[in-house]
Amino acid sequence: MRLFIALDLPPETRAALGALQDRLPAGLRPVPEENLHLTMAFLGDQPDAVTEALHEGLETLRAPRLALSLGGIAVYGGHRGQVLALEAEGEAPLHELHDRIRARLRGAGAQVERRRFRPHVTLARMPGHADPGPALATLAAAQIAPFTVSSFGLYQSTLHPDGAIYETLASYPLG
């Protein structure tokens, strides 16, 4: 199974992000509102035994709810494709939760990505050759109200020609 762990966004935050997406220029592929999330760890394909061990480890993870805001605009990617995102600002508690999740991943025998944690919510995908300038200008004054995250989840991602379909395998409360 192709897996990832992500923070669940409150419905009102998803709706506000959806309204921002409606203002983006043509030619971008917005992430469906129901798929908006903040990835804590991408795991790729994992065997069932690792998935079960990971679920058991995440069930015992205790952490406080997180106060977050989405601020700066970011473009990630390169010639094969780019993503347009809003960066998350959650200070130390967000990074502490990330570290605790990574420890559970290692304990379950999952391979952990080595890339630096850059918390963000992807709004849209762009071809690699696309000029992000018009989209960046549209989002320059974007305002998303601060919000509280009360859970995170383990998700399965299934790729389809029209985009990925995410299925929640388990949800874990914070607080």
HELIX and SHEET records of a PDB file:
HELIX    1   1 PRO A   11  ASP A   22  1                                  12    
HELIX    2   2 GLU A   33  ASN A   35  5                                   3    
HELIX    3   3 ASP A   48  GLU A   59  1                                  12    
HELIX    4   4 GLU A   91  ALA A  108  1                                  18    
HELIX    5   5 GLY A  133  LEU A  139  1                                   7    
SHEET    1   A 4 LEU A  38  ASP A  45  0                                        
SHEET    2   A 4 ARG A   2  LEU A   7 -1                                        
SHEET    3   A 4 SER A 151  HIS A 160 -1                                        
SHEET    4   A 4 GLY A 163  PRO A 173 -1                                        
SHEET    1   B 5 ARG A  29  PRO A  30  0                                        
SHEET    2   B 5 HIS A 120  MET A 126 -1                                        
SHEET    3   B 5 GLY A  81  GLU A  89 -1                                        
SHEET    4   B 5 LEU A  66  GLY A  78 -1                                        
SHEET    5   B 5 PHE A 147  VAL A 149 -1                                        
END                                                                             
